[in-house]
């Protein structure tokens, strides 16, 4: 199995970025099992958090390696975002099941994440790819750091870190909503312009 990049040389799907993506997917259930093993014991919470951090690091690594060495494949384009959403989605849902994060955070954030992913796919028929903007990157960063702190277990953290965790989670929620609206406006404009060109052409 292989894909052909722009320069014409075949690129195997069995490359390092794709392997890291698969590893990230495998780490999702590992994280969940460790988190639920004994939520009241810090050692298990710490182990789950380490797995979460490692999984997020694979996300940074696979994207960097794929771009730097031109190892971008259709497999990576499909499964990399799925792996990302699976990891963060599992974390949000797990924390809500444990009663440590109100469900409205999880529902709003996941509806936005999967909704925008669907919108991006729909826009491909117009020949346009919506790239992540600075707001989207800030959203991802705040989500990640908030989930790391929540995964550790707020009861095990000093007061100032608990406040920091909640501040990050609220910031993540706000950025999620704001960037989601921004993406929808951008998508509407792309569709409007594409339809206008189609009518004029």
C-alpha positions as CSV (number, residue, x, y, z in Angstrom):
1,X,0.0,0.0,0.0
2,X,1.4,3.4,-1.0
3,X,0.4,6.9,-1.9
4,X,2.1,9.2,-4.4
5,X,3.1,12.7,-3.2
6,X,3.3,15.7,-5.4
7,X,6.9,15.0,-6.6
8,X,5.8,11.6,-8.0
9,X,7.8,9.2,-5.8
10,X,5.6,6.5,-4.1
11,X,5.4,6.8,-0.3
12,X,4.5,3.6,1.7
13,X,1.8,3.8,4.2
14,X,4.2,1.9,6.5
15,X,6.2,5.0,7.4
16,X,7.1,6.5,10.8
17,X,4.4,9.2,10.9
18,X,1.6,6.6,10.2
19,X,3.1,4.2,12.7
20,X,3.0,7.0,15.3
21,X,-0.6,7.6,14.4
22,X,-1.5,3.9,15.0
23,X,0.4,4.0,18.3
24,X,-1.7,7.0,19.4
25,X,-4.9,5.1,18.6
26,X,-3.7,2.1,20.6
27,X,-2.8,4.3,23.5
28,X,-6.4,5.6,23.8
29,X,-7.8,2.5,25.4
30,X,-4.6,2.2,27.5
31,X,-5.2,5.7,28.9
32,X,-8.9,4.9,29.6
33,X,-8.1,1.6,31.4
34,X,-5.4,3.2,33.6
35,X,-7.7,6.2,34.4
36,X,-10.5,3.9,35.6
37,X,-8.3,1.4,37.3
38,X,-8.4,3.2,40.6
39,X,-9.4,6.9,40.1
40,X,-8.7,7.6,43.8
41,X,-5.1,6.4,43.7
42,X,-2.6,9.0,42.4
43,X,-0.2,6.3,41.0
44,X,-2.9,5.1,38.5
45,X,-3.8,8.7,37.6
46,X,-0.2,9.6,37.0
47,X,0.3,6.5,34.8
48,X,-2.8,7.5,32.8
49,X,-1.5,11.0,32.4
50,X,1.9,9.8,31.2
51,X,0.2,7.7,28.5
52,X,-1.9,10.8,27.5
53,X,1.2,13.0,27.3
54,X,3.0,10.3,25.2
55,X,0.1,10.1,22.9
56,X,0.0,13.9,22.4
57,X,3.7,13.9,21.7
58,X,3.2,11.3,18.9
59,X,0.8,13.8,17.4
60,X,3.4,16.5,17.4
61,X,6.0,14.1,16.1
62,X,4.0,12.5,13.2
63,X,3.0,15.8,11.8
64,X,6.5,17.3,11.9
65,X,8.1,14.2,10.4
66,X,5.5,13.9,7.7
67,X,5.9,17.5,6.6
68,X,9.7,17.6,6.9
69,X,10.3,14.4,4.9
70,X,7.3,14.6,2.6
71,X,5.8,11.4,4.0
72,X,2.2,12.7,3.8
73,X,-0.2,9.9,2.8
74,X,-4.0,9.5,2.4
75,X,-3.8,7.1,5.3
76,X,-2.3,9.8,7.5
77,X,-4.7,12.5,6.3
78,X,-7.6,10.2,7.3
79,X,-6.4,8.6,10.5
80,X,-4.4,11.4,12.1
81,X,-7.4,13.6,12.9
82,X,-9.4,10.6,13.9
83,X,-6.6,9.6,16.4
84,X,-6.6,13.1,17.8
85,X,-10.3,13.3,18.3
86,X,-10.4,9.8,19.7
87,X,-7.8,10.7,22.3
88,X,-9.2,14.0,23.5
89,X,-12.8,12.6,23.2
90,X,-11.9,9.7,25.4
91,X,-10.3,12.0,28.0
92,X,-13.3,14.4,28.1
93,X,-15.9,11.6,28.3
94,X,-13.9,9.6,30.9
95,X,-13.5,12.7,33.1
96,X,-17.2,13.4,32.9
97,X,-18.1,9.8,33.7
98,X,-15.9,10.0,36.8
99,X,-17.9,13.1,37.8
100,X,-14.8,15.3,37.7
101,X,-15.8,17.4,34.7
102,X,-19.4,18.7,34.0
103,X,-20.9,17.1,31.0
104,X,-21.7,20.4,29.3
105,X,-18.0,20.9,28.8
106,X,-17.6,17.5,27.1
107,X,-20.8,17.8,25.0
108,X,-20.1,21.3,23.7
109,X,-16.4,20.6,22.9
110,X,-17.0,17.2,21.2
111,X,-19.9,18.5,19.2
112,X,-17.7,21.3,17.9
113,X,-14.7,19.1,17.3
114,X,-16.6,16.4,15.3
115,X,-18.9,19.0,13.7
116,X,-16.0,21.1,12.3
117,X,-14.2,17.9,11.1
118,X,-17.4,17.0,9.2
119,X,-17.6,20.6,7.7
120,X,-14.0,20.4,6.6
121,X,-14.8,17.1,4.8
122,X,-17.8,18.7,3.1
123,X,-15.7,21.6,1.9
124,X,-13.4,19.3,0.0
125,X,-15.9,19.0,-2.8
126,X,-15.3,22.7,-3.4
127,X,-11.6,22.1,-3.7
128,X,-10.8,23.9,-0.5
129,X,-9.1,22.8,2.7
130,X,-9.6,24.8,5.8
131,X,-6.3,25.1,7.6
132,X,-6.1,25.5,11.4
133,X,-5.7,29.1,12.4
134,X,-4.0,30.6,15.4
135,X,-7.2,30.4,17.5
136,X,-7.6,26.7,16.7
137,X,-4.0,26.0,17.7
138,X,-4.5,28.0,21.0
139,X,-7.7,25.9,21.6
140,X,-5.8,22.7,21.1
141,X,-3.0,23.8,23.5
142,X,-5.4,24.9,26.2
143,X,-7.4,21.6,25.9
144,X,-4.3,19.6,26.1
145,X,-2.9,21.2,29.2
146,X,-6.3,21.3,30.9
147,X,-6.8,17.5,30.2
148,X,-3.3,16.8,31.6
149,X,-4.1,18.5,34.9
150,X,-7.6,16.9,35.1
151,X,-6.2,13.5,34.3
152,X,-3.8,13.8,37.2
153,X,-6.8,14.3,39.5
154,X,-7.6,17.8,40.8
155,X,-7.8,16.4,44.4
156,X,-4.2,15.5,44.2
157,X,-3.1,19.0,43.1
158,X,-2.3,22.1,45.2
159,X,-4.9,24.8,45.2
160,X,-3.2,27.1,42.7
161,X,-2.9,24.2,40.2
162,X,-6.6,23.4,40.6
163,X,-7.4,27.0,39.8
164,X,-5.1,26.8,36.8
165,X,-6.8,23.6,35.6
166,X,-10.2,25.2,35.7
167,X,-9.0,28.4,34.1
168,X,-7.5,26.4,31.3
169,X,-10.7,24.3,30.9
170,X,-12.9,27.4,30.7
171,X,-10.5,29.0,28.3
172,X,-10.6,25.8,26.2
173,X,-14.4,25.9,26.2
174,X,-14.5,29.5,25.2
175,X,-11.9,29.1,22.4
176,X,-13.7,26.0,21.2
177,X,-16.9,27.9,20.8
178,X,-15.3,31.0,19.3
179,X,-13.1,29.2,16.8
180,X,-16.0,26.9,15.9
181,X,-18.1,29.9,15.0
182,X,-15.2,31.4,13.1
183,X,-14.8,28.1,11.1
184,X,-18.5,28.0,10.3
185,X,-18.5,31.6,9.0
186,X,-15.4,30.7,6.9
187,X,-17.1,27.6,5.6
188,X,-20.2,29.6,4.7
189,X,-18.2,32.1,2.7
190,X,-16.3,29.4,0.9
191,X,-19.5,27.7,-0.1
192,X,-21.1,31.0,-1.1
193,X,-18.1,31.9,-3.3
194,X,-17.9,28.5,-4.9
195,X,-21.6,28.6,-5.7
196,X,-21.3,32.1,-7.1
197,X,-18.4,31.0,-9.4
198,X,-20.4,28.0,-10.5
199,X,-23.3,30.2,-11.5
200,X,-21.1,32.7,-13.3
201,X,-19.1,30.0,-15.0
